[in-house]
Amino acid sequence: MTAPDLSRGYPPSDAGRHALERVREFIAAQALPMVEEVERAIGPTAFALEPDGRLADAMIDLKRRMQQASADAGLYCPHLPAPDGLGLGLVDTFYLQEEIYRHGLRGVQWMIAWTDGPSHLVLYWSPEARERRLGDFLAGRTNVAFALTEPGAGSDALALETSARRDGDAWILRGVKHLITGAPFVEMAQVIARVDGAGRGELTAFLVPVDTPGVTRGPVQQTIMSDGQTGVLTFEDVRLPDSAVMGREGNGLPLVFTWINWARSRRGGMCSGLAWHCLDRSADYAARRRAFGRPIGDFGAIAERLSDIYLDWRAMRALSLDILSGLDAADVLGGGRVGAAERRDLSTLKTWCDEALLRVSDRAIQVHGGRGLLAETGLERIYRVARNLRIPAGTTEIQRAMIAESLASEYRTAPD
């Protein structure tokens, strides 16, 4: 598929265009050769797990090498303000994410910070934590989990039970977090808790090294993605210095939404890139695969699947760029305006892209027939990831409720 014309619609800035060229060069020269080296050693990576269900050591090594090489090239954190990153906006970052994810989910995707990578939350780390911990994190040598979800607190995050109490000049942390991405291998966790006596909406965020006494990793929780990267973290009377507090006490909820809004905004580039990958693979296969004496792309049923993949891809791409441009103007991740309209846009972006990618990946598998079901093809993995995306960072039901609430509020206050 010919690359879209970047001069149309919402083009990248000069800095974004330059970063995109550097990303393409890095993928060709370093990222793909690293992935291919691992694939030659262990075969298809979709189910590369250790006996206890963890992501295979070879894959963790690939992840870390990919992160570090990208950080060395100055590409790992394009979304963070300088000096921590490139200072690119959401539209520019979309183009980088799309280019990375159009290569599928073989490992190239680890060249850009994701769920367990640096987010805007690092701006709220204490000076002591930034001096001691941030360098390794930005360099891709460590990973940090975002630990919000609990067994009894999913969509209703304010119902969390993890607690923190003062003990002299220290904090004592207790609680259990589950369904945490990176729990089996991260070095630190950004843990959301409630200080004893605080109100329902008064949360506090703590940066917790996982090797601190009292922190234990629970079992791997094997999700639909079967990637060995999700698990439990338990905090049993974990003693922390005051410098572990992120931001200030009682101000954790805005940090939660900063992280969630970052996660939702990333869906555009990721889903567009994966949809583009599915389109390329499917159109190529339909042209080469023959049945009953002719290419299967000549059959109406296959042509319909390809057309629908293309339509969903173009729609998610256009919607994403339009919304991200507005969110850039509002500076939603840099402390700017995040009102009802911005929240509605983020929910719209996440919901449409998540659901469109599920449709796209399903059709791509159907085009490939039995081959589409093989792990080595890589399409079924995209399908499983797409199904997973409809739950983290707010379920599709929560997103639709937020959209509806925003619309109802707008129309209630509209003049007659």
GUVO-654837 format. One record per atom (N, C-alpha, C): residue in one letter; x, y, z. Coordinates in steps of 0.05 Angstrom, whole numbers, padded with zeros to 5 digits, always signed. Layout:
BEGIN
AXYZ...
//
This chain:
BEGIN
M+00017-00024+00000M+00000+00000+00000M+00018+00025+00000T+00014+00042-00019T+00029+00067-00020T+00024+00084+00004A+00045+00095+00016A+00042+00111+00040A+00024+00135+00034P+00006+00143+00053P-00011+00166+00049P+00005+00192+00045D-00006+00210+00032D+00006+00236+00027D+00006+00252+00053L+00029+00257+00064L+00030+00271+00090L+00025+00301+00088S+00023+00311+00064S+00018+00340+00061S-00012+00347+00063R-00029+00326+00064R-00058+00331+00065R-00068+00330+00093G-00090+00344+00098G-00104+00342+00124G-00089+00355+00147Y-00077+00338+00163Y-00062+00348+00187Y-00033+00338+00184P-00017+00352+00169P+00011+00342+00164P+00028+00344+00189P+00049+00329+00191P+00068+00332+00213P+00083+00358+00211S+00093+00367+00233S+00110+00391+00233S+00137+00384+00221D+00153+00404+00217D+00180+00398+00207D+00195+00380+00225A+00192+00384+00252A+00206+00367+00271A+00194+00339+00270G+00168+00337+00267G+00155+00311+00266G+00163+00296+00241R+00165+00310+00218R+00173+00297+00193R+00202+00287+00195H+00219+00303+00208H+00247+00294+00211H+00248+00270+00229A+00233+00270+00251A+00233+00247+00269A+00222+00222+00255L+00202+00225+00237L+00191+00203+00223L+00212+00190+00204E+00228+00206+00191E+00249+00196+00174E+00269+00180+00191R+00276+00191+00214R+00294+00177+00232R+00283+00151+00242V+00257+00150+00247V+00244+00125+00255V+00246+00104+00233R+00240+00112+00209R+00242+00094+00186R+00270+00083+00183E+00290+00100+00186E+00318+00091+00184E+00325+00072+00206F+00316+00078+00230F+00322+00060+00253F+00309+00033+00250I+00284+00032+00240I+00270+00007+00236I+00285-00010+00216A+00293+00002+00194A+00307-00014+00173A+00335-00023+00182A+00349-00005+00196A+00377-00011+00202A+00381-00027+00228Q+00363-00023+00247Q+00368-00035+00273Q+00344-00052+00283A+00320-00042+00282A+00297-00056+00295A+00291-00082+00281L+00287-00082+00255L+00280-00107+00241L+00302-00127+00243P+00328-00120+00239P+00349-00140+00243P+00349-00152+00271M+00343-00137+00292M+00342-00148+00319M+00319-00168+00321V+00296-00162+00310V+00273-00180+00311V+00279-00205+00296E+00290-00202+00272E+00296-00226+00255E+00316-00244+00268E+00335-00233+00283E+00355-00249+00297E+00341-00267+00318V+00323-00255+00333V+00309-00271+00354V+00290-00291+00341E+00277-00284+00319E+00260-00303+00305E+00275-00327+00294R+00299-00322+00285R+00316-00345+00276R+00323-00363+00299A+00326-00352+00323A+00334-00368+00346A+00311-00383+00358I+00287-00370+00361I+00265-00383+00376I+00240-00387+00359G+00240-00379+00334G+00216-00382+00317G+00196-00360+00322P+00170-00364+00315P+00149-00344+00319P+00148-00336+00348T+00145-00310+00353T+00146-00300+00380T+00119-00297+00394A+00097-00303+00380A+00071-00297+00392A+00066-00312+00418F+00076-00336+00421F+00072-00352+00445F+00098-00359+00458A+00118-00340+00457A+00144-00345+00468A+00143-00339+00498L+00137-00359+00514L+00134-00356+00543L+00152-00376+00558E+00158-00369+00583E+00172-00387+00601E+00152-00407+00613P+00162-00429+00625P+00143-00448+00636P+00124-00437+00657D+00132-00416+00671D+00114-00404+00691D+00095-00383+00679G+00095-00381+00652G+00077-00362+00639G+00088-00335+00633R+00112-00328+00643R+00124-00302+00638R+00132-00300+00609L+00133-00275+00600L+00145-00269+00573L+00172-00282+00573A+00179-00296+00551A+00204-00310+00549A+00228-00291+00553D+00248-00302+00566D+00272-00286+00572D+00284-00274+00546A+00283-00289+00524A+00293-00279+00499A+00277-00255+00489M+00251-00255+00495M+00235-00232+00487M+00239-00208+00505I+00242-00213+00531I+00249-00191+00549I+00275-00178+00541D+00294-00195+00534D+00320-00185+00525D+00317-00168+00500L+00300-00178+00481L+00295-00163+00457L+00282-00136+00463K+00262-00137+00481K+00248-00113+00489K+00268-00092+00500R+00285-00100+00518R+00304-00082+00530R+00324-00072+00510R+00334-00089+00493R+00353-00081+00472R+00340-00061+00453M+00315-00066+00446M+00301-00048+00428M+00297-00021+00441Q+00288-00021+00466Q+00285+00004+00481Q+00310+00020+00482Q+00332+00007+00489Q+00357+00020+00493Q+00369+00031+00467A+00367+00015+00446A+00377+00024+00420A+00361+00048+00410S+00334+00048+00414S+00318+00070+00406S+00324+00095+00423A+00328+00091+00450A+00335+00113+00467A+00362+00125+00458D+00381+00108+00452D+00407+00118+00442D+00404+00135+00417A+00384+00127+00401A+00379+00142+00376A+00362+00167+00381G+00353+00171+00406G+00336+00194+00412G+00307+00192+00403L+00297+00167+00401L+00270+00162+00390L+00251+00149+00410Y+00260+00141+00433Y+00244+00125+00451Y+00221+00141+00464C+00225+00166+00470C+00205+00183+00484C+00199+00208+00468P+00188+00206+00444P+00183+00230+00427P+00162+00248+00439H+00144+00236+00456H+00121+00251+00466H+00128+00268+00491L+00151+00263+00504L+00157+00278+00528L+00170+00305+00521P+00165+00325+00537P+00179+00351+00532P+00209+00349+00537A+00224+00365+00523A+00253+00366+00527A+00259+00375+00556P+00280+00365+00568P+00301+00348+00557P+00295+00318+00558D+00272+00310+00570D+00266+00282+00573D+00260+00268+00546G+00249+00283+00527G+00241+00272+00501G+00244+00292+00479L+00230+00287+00456L+00233+00304+00433L+00213+00328+00434G+00194+00327+00452G+00175+00349+00454G+00155+00350+00431L+00149+00327+00418L+00130+00327+00396L+00102+00326+00406G+00084+00338+00391G+00055+00338+00398G+00042+00311+00390L+00016+00310+00395L+00001+00285+00390L-00001+00278+00360V-00004+00298+00343V-00005+00292+00314V+00022+00281+00304D+00043+00295+00312D+00070+00285+00304D+00075+00257+00314T+00068+00252+00339T+00072+00226+00351T+00055+00204+00338F+00031+00212+00329F+00014+00193+00314F+00029+00182+00290Y+00042+00199+00275Y+00056+00189+00251Y+00079+00170+00258L+00092+00175+00280L+00114+00157+00288L+00102+00130+00297Q+00081+00131+00313Q+00068+00106+00322Q+00057+00090+00299E+00045+00104+00280E+00034+00090+00257E+00056+00075+00241E+00078+00089+00237E+00100+00077+00222E+00111+00053+00237I+00113+00054+00263I+00124+00032+00279I+00104+00008+00278Y+00079+00013+00282Y+00060-00009+00285Y+00051-00020+00258R+00058-00007+00236R+00052-00019+00210R+00069-00044+00205H+00089-00048+00222H+00106-00072+00220H+00095-00095+00237G+00071-00092+00248G+00059-00113+00264G+00068-00113+00293L+00066-00136+00305L+00073-00139+00334L+00095-00159+00339R+00116-00157+00322R+00138-00176+00324R+00159-00167+00344G+00159-00142+00353G+00179-00131+00371G+00188-00103+00364V+00183-00095+00339V+00191-00067+00332V+00176-00047+00349Q+00152-00054+00358Q+00135-00036+00373Q+00148-00027+00399W+00168-00042+00409W+00181-00035+00434W+00201-00012+00431M+00204-00002+00407M+00223+00020+00404M+00211+00047+00413I+00185+00047+00420I+00172+00071+00430I+00159+00066+00456A+00162+00084+00475A+00151+00080+00502A+00121+00075+00501W+00113+00055+00517W+00085+00047+00518W+00076+00045+00546T+00059+00026+00553T+00047+00025+00579T+00067+00025+00602D+00089+00010+00600D+00108+00009+00621D+00133+00026+00616G+00130+00045+00597G+00151+00063+00590G+00146+00091+00601P+00164+00110+00596P+00161+00137+00607P+00136+00151+00596S+00120+00162+00613S+00097+00179+00606S+00101+00206+00619H+00081+00223+00615H+00082+00250+00628H+00083+00249+00658L+00077+00225+00669L+00079+00223+00699L+00107+00228+00709V+00127+00224+00693V+00155+00228+00703V+00159+00258+00711L+00142+00275+00700L+00144+00304+00707L+00137+00308+00736Y+00123+00289+00748Y+00113+00291+00776Y+00130+00275+00796W+00151+00262+00786W+00169+00248+00804W+00183+00269+00821S+00190+00262+00846S+00204+00281+00863S+00232+00286+00852P+00245+00308+00859P+00272+00313+00850P+00291+00290+00856E+00288+00278+00880E+00305+00256+00887E+00301+00232+00869A+00275+00226+00863A+00269+00203+00845A+00279+00208+00817R+00276+00233+00807R+00285+00239+00780R+00316+00237+00779E+00329+00246+00799E+00359+00245+00799E+00368+00216+00800R+00355+00200+00816R+00365+00172+00821R+00355+00152+00801R+00330+00155+00791R+00317+00134+00776R+00311+00141+00747L+00308+00167+00741L+00298+00174+00715L+00317+00168+00692G+00343+00171+00696G+00362+00166+00674G+00359+00138+00662D+00358+00118+00679D+00356+00090+00669D+00329+00086+00655F+00308+00099+00665F+00281+00096+00654F+00281+00108+00626L+00290+00132+00623L+00290+00145+00597L+00309+00131+00577A+00329+00117+00587A+00348+00103+00570A+00339+00075+00562G+00315+00067+00572G+00304+00041+00565G+00316+00018+00580R+00332+00024+00601R+00344+00003+00616R+00326-00009+00638T+00305+00006+00645T+00285-00003+00664T+00257+00001+00654N+00238-00012+00666N+00210-00007+00660N+00194-00002+00686V+00172+00012+00684V+00156+00021+00707V+00127+00015+00701A+00114+00000+00719A+00086-00006+00716A+00068+00017+00726F+00045+00020+00715F+00024+00038+00725F+00004+00020+00740A+00004+00022+00767A-00011+00003+00783A-00035+00017+00795L-00057+00015+00781L-00083+00027+00790L-00103+00005+00796T-00107-00014+00778T-00129-00033+00780T-00125-00053+00803E-00148-00059+00816E-00148-00078+00838E-00170-00098+00834P-00169-00120+00849P-00191-00141+00845P-00219-00130+00850G-00221-00110+00867G-00248-00098+00872G-00252-00071+00861A-00233-00061+00845A-00235-00034+00834A-00224-00034+00806G-00242-00036+00786G-00234-00035+00758G-00243-00008+00747S-00266-00008+00733S-00276+00017+00722S-00281+00038+00744D-00290+00028+00767D-00294+00046+00790D-00268+00049+00805A-00250+00064+00794A-00223+00066+00805A-00223+00079+00833L-00243+00096+00839L-00244+00109+00864L-00251+00090+00887A-00258+00065+00880A-00265+00046+00901A-00240+00030+00910L-00216+00039+00901L-00192+00024+00908L-00188+00023+00938E-00174+00001+00947E-00170-00004+00975E-00141-00002+00984T-00122+00000+00965T-00094+00003+00972T-00091+00028+00989S-00078+00026+01012S-00077+00048+01031S-00048+00056+01037A-00045+00080+01046A-00019+00091+01055A-00024+00106+01080R-00005+00103+01099R-00007+00119+01124R+00020+00130+01132R+00020+00152+01145R+00044+00164+01155R+00056+00148+01178D+00082+00146+01178D+00096+00134+01201D+00122+00150+01205G+00120+00172+01221G+00143+00190+01223G+00148+00204+01198D+00172+00202+01188D+00179+00215+01162D+00177+00196+01139A+00163+00174+01142A+00160+00154+01121A+00130+00148+01116W+00126+00131+01096W+00099+00121+01089W+00099+00091+01091I+00076+00080+01099I+00072+00051+01099I+00049+00045+01079L+00056+00029+01060L+00037+00022+01038L+00028-00006+01040R+00001-00010+01037R-00011-00037+01037R-00032-00039+01015G-00033-00062+01002G-00053-00067+00982G-00045-00087+00961V-00064-00093+00944V-00060-00112+00922V-00069-00100+00896K-00052-00100+00876K-00059-00091+00849K-00058-00115+00830H-00077-00116+00811H-00076-00139+00792H-00082-00129+00764L-00078-00147+00745L-00080-00140+00717L-00061-00116+00710I-00037-00118+00721I-00018-00096+00718I+00002-00104+00696T+00003-00088+00674T+00022-00094+00653T+00050-00089+00662G+00067-00109+00657G+00095-00108+00665G+00101-00119+00693A+00080-00126+00708A+00084-00136+00735A+00105-00158+00738P+00107-00177+00719P+00126-00199+00722P+00155-00190+00719F+00161-00166+00709F+00189-00159+00704F+00197-00130+00709V+00179-00112+00714V+00187-00084+00717V+00204-00080+00743E+00219-00058+00742E+00236-00052+00766E+00221-00033+00785M+00201-00018+00776M+00187+00000+00793M+00157+00000+00786A+00141+00011+00804A+00113+00014+00798A+00103+00042+00808Q+00086+00054+00793Q+00073+00079+00801Q+00046+00070+00813V+00044+00071+00839V+00022+00058+00853V+00003+00080+00863I-00023+00076+00857I-00044+00094+00865I-00056+00083+00891A-00057+00100+00912A-00067+00091+00938A-00084+00114+00950R-00097+00107+00973R-00112+00127+00988R-00099+00130+01015V-00092+00154+01022V-00081+00159+01049V-00103+00156+01069D-00096+00143+01091D-00116+00138+01113D-00130+00165+01120G-00157+00164+01119G-00172+00187+01126G-00179+00205+01103A-00168+00199+01079A-00174+00216+01056A-00202+00210+01044G-00213+00229+01030G-00239+00225+01018G-00238+00207+00993R-00261+00200+00982R-00263+00182+00960R-00246+00191+00936G-00246+00217+00930G-00232+00226+00907G-00203+00236+00912E-00195+00232+00937E-00168+00242+00945E-00148+00219+00945L-00135+00215+00922L-00116+00194+00919L-00087+00205+00919T-00068+00187+00924T-00040+00195+00924T-00024+00175+00908A-00005+00184+00892A+00011+00166+00875A+00039+00164+00888F+00049+00139+00888F+00076+00133+00899F+00092+00119+00878L+00118+00126+00877L+00137+00111+00860L+00151+00090+00878V+00147+00065+00871V+00155+00043+00889V+00174+00024+00874P+00200+00023+00882P+00218+00002+00871P+00207-00025+00879V+00206-00043+00860V+00195-00070+00865V+00213-00087+00883D+00238-00079+00885D+00255-00094+00903D+00254-00084+00932T+00236-00066+00938T+00232-00057+00965T+00221-00079+00983P+00231-00083+01007P+00219-00104+01025P+00189-00100+01028G+00175-00122+01025G+00146-00121+01028G+00131-00122+01001V+00146-00117+00979V+00134-00119+00952V+00138-00147+00941T+00117-00159+00932T+00120-00186+00920T+00104-00186+00893R+00116-00201+00875R+00103-00205+00849R+00085-00230+00852G+00060-00227+00845G+00042-00250+00845G+00044-00266+00820P+00026-00285+00815P+00027-00301+00791P+00022-00285+00766V+00032-00295+00744V+00026-00284+00718V-00004-00288+00712Q-00017-00267+00703Q-00046-00269+00696Q-00047-00270+00665Q-00051-00294+00655Q-00050-00297+00626Q-00076-00287+00613T-00074-00265+00599T-00098-00252+00587T-00102-00264+00559I-00122-00253+00545I-00128-00262+00518I-00104-00258+00500M-00085-00240+00507M-00062-00235+00490M-00040-00256+00493S-00042-00272+00515S-00022-00294+00519S+00006-00284+00516D+00012-00260+00528D+00038-00249+00524D+00056-00249+00549G+00045-00260+00571G+00061-00263+00595G+00071-00238+00607Q+00057-00215+00603Q+00066-00190+00613Q+00047-00178+00634T+00027-00193+00643T+00007-00182+00661T+00008-00198+00687G+00005-00185+00710G+00006-00199+00735G-00003-00183+00759V+00003-00194+00783V-00005-00183+00808V+00019-00171+00823L+00015-00149+00836L+00035-00137+00854L+00022-00133+00881T+00035-00144+00902T+00025-00142+00929T+00044-00125+00946F+00032-00107+00962F+00047-00089+00979F+00039-00094+01008E+00058-00105+01023E+00052-00113+01051E+00070-00097+01070D+00058-00075+01081D+00073-00058+01099D+00100-00048+01086V+00098-00038+01062V+00121-00028+01047V+00128+00000+01058R+00152+00003+01067R+00161+00028+01078R+00174+00045+01057L+00165+00070+01053L+00174+00087+01032L+00182+00114+01043P+00203+00126+01031P+00210+00154+01040P+00190+00174+01028D+00191+00198+01039D+00172+00219+01030D+00177+00225+01000S+00202+00220+00991S+00208+00226+00963S+00194+00207+00943A+00181+00186+00954A+00166+00168+00937A+00140+00180+00927V+00130+00201+00941V+00105+00213+00933V+00109+00227+00906M+00090+00222+00888M+00090+00236+00862M+00072+00260+00863G+00082+00283+00855G+00066+00307+00858G+00064+00314+00887R+00039+00315+00897R+00035+00320+00925R+00012+00302+00936E+00012+00299+00962E-00008+00282+00974E-00037+00291+00967G-00054+00272+00961G-00082+00278+00955G-00087+00288+00927N-00066+00291+00911N-00069+00301+00883N-00064+00279+00863G-00069+00254+00870G-00064+00231+00852G-00084+00228+00830L-00109+00237+00835L-00129+00232+00814L-00123+00247+00788P-00114+00272+00789P-00106+00284+00763P-00083+00269+00749L-00065+00257+00765L-00044+00242+00753L-00055+00217+00740V-00075+00204+00752V-00088+00181+00740V-00099+00188+00713F-00113+00211+00712F-00125+00219+00687F-00104+00228+00666T-00082+00239+00675T-00060+00245+00657T-00051+00220+00643W-00046+00199+00659W-00037+00173+00647W-00059+00161+00629I-00083+00161+00638I-00105+00149+00623I-00109+00165+00596N-00108+00191+00598N-00111+00207+00573N-00088+00201+00554W-00064+00198+00564W-00041+00190+00547W-00047+00164+00534A-00057+00144+00550A-00062+00118+00539A-00084+00119+00517R-00104+00135+00522R-00126+00137+00502R-00116+00151+00476S-00100+00171+00480S-00090+00186+00456S-00072+00169+00438R-00059+00149+00450R-00041+00132+00434R-00055+00113+00416R-00081+00109+00421R-00095+00089+00405R-00096+00096+00375G-00096+00121+00369G-00097+00129+00341G-00075+00118+00324G-00050+00125+00331G-00027+00115+00315G-00023+00085+00316M-00027+00074+00340M-00024+00045+00342M-00044+00030+00325C-00070+00037+00328C-00091+00023+00313C-00089+00028+00283S-00082+00052+00275S-00079+00058+00246S-00056+00042+00235G-00033+00041+00249G-00011+00026+00239G-00017-00004+00237L-00030-00015+00257L-00037-00044+00255L-00058-00049+00234A-00076-00031+00230A-00096-00034+00208A-00082-00033+00181W-00064-00015+00178W-00048-00013+00153W-00033-00039+00148H-00021-00050+00169H-00007-00076+00167H-00027-00097+00158C-00050-00098+00169C-00070-00119+00161C-00079-00115+00132L-00082-00090+00124L-00090-00084+00096L-00068-00093+00077D-00043-00086+00082D-00021-00094+00065D-00019-00124+00062R-00020-00137+00085R-00018-00167+00085R-00041-00180+00070S-00065-00170+00074S-00089-00182+00062S-00090-00177+00032A-00085-00152+00024A-00086-00146-00005A-00064-00162-00020D-00041-00164-00008D-00019-00179-00021D-00026-00209-00023Y-00037-00220-00001Y-00044-00248-00001Y-00067-00254-00021A-00086-00236-00022A-00109-00239-00041A-00100-00239-00070A-00078-00224-00075A-00068-00222-00103A-00052-00247-00110R-00038-00260-00090R-00021-00283-00095R-00035-00310-00092R-00053-00312-00073R-00065-00337-00068R-00086-00344-00089R-00085-00367-00100R-00103-00375-00122R-00121-00398-00112A-00146-00397-00121A-00165-00418-00116A-00184-00420-00140F-00190-00444-00148F-00208-00448-00171F-00197-00435-00196G-00170-00434-00198G-00158-00424-00222G-00154-00394-00224R-00159-00379-00203R-00155-00350-00204R-00149-00339-00176P-00138-00314-00175P-00132-00302-00149P-00157-00299-00132I-00154-00304-00106I-00179-00303-00090I-00189-00274-00088G-00172-00254-00094G-00182-00227-00094G-00203-00221-00115D-00205-00239-00135D-00225-00236-00156D-00253-00243-00146F-00254-00257-00124F-00280-00266-00114F-00293-00243-00098G-00318-00240-00102G-00333-00217-00090G-00331-00217-00059A-00332-00240-00047A-00332-00241-00017A-00305-00231-00007I-00283-00238-00020I-00257-00228-00012I-00254-00199-00018A-00263-00190-00041A-00262-00162-00048A-00277-00145-00028E-00299-00155-00018E-00315-00140+00002E-00299-00138+00028R-00286-00159+00036R-00270-00158+00061R-00247-00137+00058L-00234-00138+00036L-00212-00119+00031L-00222-00090+00031S-00245-00086+00018S-00257-00059+00018S-00264-00049+00046D-00275-00067+00062D-00283-00059+00089D-00258-00053+00106I-00237-00069+00103I-00212-00063+00117I-00202-00035+00110Y-00202-00029+00084Y-00193-00003+00075Y-00210+00020+00086L-00236+00016+00085L-00254+00037+00095L-00250+00042+00125D-00248+00021+00141D-00243+00025+00169D-00217+00038+00175W-00196+00030+00160W-00170+00043+00164W-00171+00072+00158R-00182+00080+00135R-00183+00108+00127R-00200+00124+00147A-00221+00112+00157A-00238+00127+00176A-00224+00131+00202M-00211+00110+00213M-00197+00113+00239M-00174+00133+00236R-00161+00133+00213R-00138+00151+00209R-00148+00180+00208A-00169+00185+00193A-00179+00212+00191A-00190+00222+00218L-00205+00206+00231L-00216+00213+00257L-00194+00219+00277S-00174+00202+00278S-00152+00205+00297S-00138+00231+00293L-00130+00237+00268L-00115+00261+00263L-00131+00286+00269D-00157+00286+00263D-00174+00309+00269D-00176+00313+00299I-00181+00292+00314I-00183+00294+00343I-00157+00302+00356L-00135+00289+00347L-00109+00295+00360L-00100+00324+00354S-00107+00334+00332S-00101+00362+00326S-00114+00381+00346G-00140+00375+00352G-00154+00391+00372G-00142+00388+00400L-00135+00363+00407L-00123+00358+00433L-00095+00371+00436D-00081+00372+00414D-00055+00387+00414D-00060+00417+00420A-00081+00428+00408A-00087+00456+00413A-00095+00461+00442A-00108+00441+00454A-00116+00444+00482A-00094+00437+00501D-00072+00425+00491D-00049+00417+00507D-00058+00399+00530V-00072+00377+00523V-00085+00361+00544V-00065+00346+00561L-00041+00340+00551L-00021+00326+00566L-00001+00344+00579G-00002+00369+00573G+00018+00388+00583G+00007+00407+00605G-00016+00399+00616G-00028+00416+00637G-00048+00436+00626G-00056+00433+00601G-00076+00451+00590G-00104+00442+00596R-00122+00451+00578R-00151+00447+00583R-00159+00418+00577V-00172+00405+00597V-00184+00379+00593V-00213+00381+00602G-00230+00394+00586G-00258+00397+00593G-00275+00375+00582A-00301+00379+00582A-00320+00359+00573A-00315+00352+00543A-00309+00372+00527A-00305+00367+00498A-00280+00351+00493E-00258+00356+00509E-00234+00341+00505E-00237+00312+00515R-00251+00309+00537R-00256+00282+00547R-00273+00266+00527R-00293+00279+00515R-00309+00266+00495R-00292+00258+00471D-00274+00275+00463D-00258+00269+00440D-00239+00245+00445L-00228+00244+00469L-00210+00222+00477L-00226+00196+00477S-00250+00197+00488S-00267+00173+00488S-00275+00164+00460T-00281+00184+00443T-00288+00177+00415T-00265+00165+00401L-00241+00176+00404L-00217+00165+00392L-00212+00136+00400K-00213+00132+00426K-00207+00105+00436K-00228+00085+00427T-00253+00092+00430T-00275+00073+00423T-00274+00066+00394W-00273+00086+00377W-00274+00080+00348W-00250+00064+00339C-00226+00072+00347C-00202+00058+00338C-00201+00029+00349D-00208+00025+00374D-00208-00002+00385D-00227-00020+00370E-00251-00011+00366E-00271-00028+00353E-00265-00031+00323A-00255-00010+00310A-00249-00013+00282A-00226-00033+00278L-00206-00032+00296L-00183-00051+00293L-00192-00079+00297L-00211-00084+00315L-00222-00111+00318L-00235-00121+00293R-00251-00103+00280R-00263-00111+00254R-00242-00116+00233V-00223-00099+00231V-00202-00101+00211V-00187-00127+00214S-00178-00133+00238S-00162-00158+00243S-00178-00183+00238D-00204-00182+00245D-00221-00205+00240D-00224-00210+00210R-00227-00189+00195R-00230-00192+00165R-00203-00201+00153A-00181-00191+00164A-00155-00199+00153A-00151-00229+00157I-00158-00239+00180I-00156-00268+00185I-00174-00283+00166Q-00198-00273+00161Q-00217-00287+00143Q-00206-00288+00114V-00193-00266+00106V-00181-00266+00079V-00160-00288+00077H-00144-00292+00098H-00123-00311+00098H-00133-00340+00103G-00158-00343+00110G-00168-00370+00115G-00153-00384+00137G-00148-00410+00133G-00134-00425+00154G-00107-00414+00162R-00093-00402+00143R-00067-00390+00149R-00069-00367+00168G-00092-00353+00168G-00096-00331+00186G-00098-00339+00215L-00104-00365+00220L-00106-00374+00247L-00079-00383+00258L-00059-00385+00241L-00032-00394+00251L-00018-00371+00266A-00006-00379+00289A+00009-00359+00304A+00031-00346+00288E+00044-00362+00271E+00066-00352+00255E+00058-00330+00236T+00033-00329+00228T+00023-00309+00210T+00023-00281+00223G+00017-00280+00249G+00018-00255+00264G-00008-00240+00264L-00028-00248+00248L-00053-00234+00247L-00071-00240+00271E-00071-00265+00279E-00088-00273+00302E-00078-00258+00327R-00053-00252+00329R-00043-00237+00352R-00054-00209+00352I-00055-00197+00329I-00067-00170+00327I-00096-00171+00335Y-00110-00192+00327Y-00138-00195+00334Y-00141-00197+00364R-00124-00212+00378R-00126-00215+00407R-00119-00189+00421V-00099-00175+00411V-00093-00149+00422V-00116-00129+00418A-00128-00130+00395A-00150-00112+00389A-00174-00117+00408R-00179-00143+00413R-00201-00149+00432R-00194-00140+00460N-00169-00142+00468N-00160-00133+00494N-00163-00103+00497L-00158-00088+00475L-00157-00059+00477L-00184-00047+00486R-00205-00061+00483R-00232-00050+00489R-00237-00049+00519I-00218-00058+00536I-00221-00057+00565I-00202-00039+00579P-00175-00041+00575P-00157-00023+00590P-00161+00007+00584A-00154+00024+00603A-00156+00053+00600A-00185+00061+00597G-00204+00045+00607G-00232+00051+00606G-00246+00034+00585T-00265+00018+00594T-00279+00000+00576T-00295+00016+00555T-00303+00003+00534T-00319+00016+00514T-00346+00026+00525E-00356+00011+00545E-00381+00020+00558E-00377+00046+00573I-00354+00048+00588I-00348+00073+00602I-00344+00096+00582Q-00330+00090+00559Q-00326+00111+00539Q-00352+00121+00528R-00370+00103+00522R-00396+00112+00511R-00412+00127+00532A-00410+00119+00557A-00424+00134+00578A-00414+00162+00580M-00387+00165+00578M-00375+00192+00579M-00384+00209+00555I-00385+00197+00532I-00393+00212+00508I-00422+00221+00512A-00440+00203+00520A-00468+00209+00524A-00472+00231+00545E-00457+00228+00567E-00459+00248+00589E-00451+00276+00579S-00429+00277+00563S-00420+00302+00553S-00441+00315+00534L-00453+00298+00517L-00473+00308+00499L-00497+00318+00514A-00506+00303+00534A-00529+00311+00550A-00524+00337+00564S-00500+00340+00575S-00494+00365+00589S-00493+00388+00570E-00483+00384+00546E-00481+00406+00526E-00509+00415+00518Y-00526+00395+00513Y-00552+00403+00503Y-00571+00413+00525R-00566+00405+00550R-00582+00416+00572R-00576+00446+00576T-00551+00454+00570T-00544+00482+00575T-00546+00499+00549A-00553+00486+00527A-00555+00502+00502A-00579+00520+00503P-00576+00544+00492P-00599+00563+00492P-00622+00554+00474D-00646+00561+00480D-00669+00553+00463D-00667+00567+00436
//
